């Protein structure tokens, strides 16, 4: 007989820290959990007992290690599939959605074209997409605890979109309330880069680092930062400030008139436009990279210049934030592969040789991962009672 897990929100203090550590890192042997939280064995036993009694934590299979009494230890874990969360990433042309467990494990995914960019069309597309996601798991009907939605733009209070240039939204849109009504579950809204960074922070390959950055290059230039084990959030997070960072004083102009800024040097539209002018025909971003790889005399220098600019941008982020762990993704991330040597040259040019090496983790673009980030925003809201990094003391 299954046990219905206790809700997270009443938990506080050390008990909440135990549950949260198991969620993010589990399953964990008691000895490892006590070490991570700096607790004595007795304190951990006292804190874990009500969590086990309520069903929020369970004992999973044996680790193969033995306790002091000579019995195999049984790690503590959560009931990950007791709660499910919707995550969705909205672009200017489509919506990507996933259904995840409490540990952000994706169990179903789908995408759909946007019938229009107005709020009503976006809400209608999401409602249809979510119904299809739930149907994928039929005949089992998962319990949907909450939903998270992310987009490129500025979001206030995880509820109201105050600006979304790719959707051409200039006025405030109460997207959280609209989707809560349409989906029938609490829905939070987040900037897409912040949501992606939250997912990396809690469940990604860099989750063991208390300081790292996420960079994205594509239609725009995105930037997320974790410092002291917290995601750096700000009302300006959705403005795209890093896109204005100067990289080449002789570079092309961006739409705002900045010469050689990150947008002008790295965005997919900018590189495609520059190649189109030189080759006197329309050339897309990927086609430009393909031409550069084959030695084209026009595309080659353009892509190498962008690669060096990307290296300089990575160096600037590492220098200014003192982080050496950087995740790079987005529609334009392939640039790091095609212009690998130029990127390294640009990084070395602006990086002191005595400084620690920068670890660059390049991820192919996958909007399903961005949608998962939105689900993590919903998960954090549920287990913390707020959106953030660490549990409150």
Buried (B, 14 or more C-beta within 10 A) or exposed (E): EEEEBBEBEEBEEBBBBBBBBBBBBBBBBBBBBBEBBEBEEEBBEEBBEEBBEBBBBBBBEEBEEEEEEEEEBBBBBBBBBBBBBBBBBBBBEBBBBBBBBBBBBBBBBBBBEBEEBBBEEBBBBBBBBBEBBBEEEEEEEBEBBBBBBBBBBBBBEBBBBBBBBBBEBEEEBBBBEBBBEBBEBBBBBBBBBBBBBBBBBBBBEBBEBBBBBBBBBBBBBBBBBBBEEBBBBEEEBBBBEBBBBBBBEEBBEBEEEBBBBBBBBBBBBBBBBBBBEBBEEEBBBBBBBBBBBEEBEBBBBBBBBBBBBBBBBBBBBBBEBEBBBBBBBBBBBBBBEBBBEBBBBBBBEBBEEEEEEBBBBBBEBEBBBBBBBBBBBBBBBBBBBEBBBEBEE
